[in-house]
Amino acid sequence: IESGWYILGKETEQFEQAFADYCGVKHCIGVANGLDALTLTLKAWRELGKINKGDEVIVPGNTYIASVLAVTEADLVPVFVEPDEQ
């Protein structure tokens, strides 16, 4: 707080590196919220060819809007489902 950096900055870089080390990976990117995290993940999967534009993504019918916005932002199609006991 004293540095005046609330996003990015040296502390964020240190945390990202420490978390990457903890996870045993080369890189880690901190994001502002869950919507950003979901969107980046889906866009990364698109870049890697794991999913394609227009693919359907199952989301709960009773969900927070970020679940749907991340899907549509990545040019994917949300499919709403409801749980069924059977």
Order of alpha helices (4+ residues) and beta strands (2+ residues): alpha-alpha-beta-alpha-beta
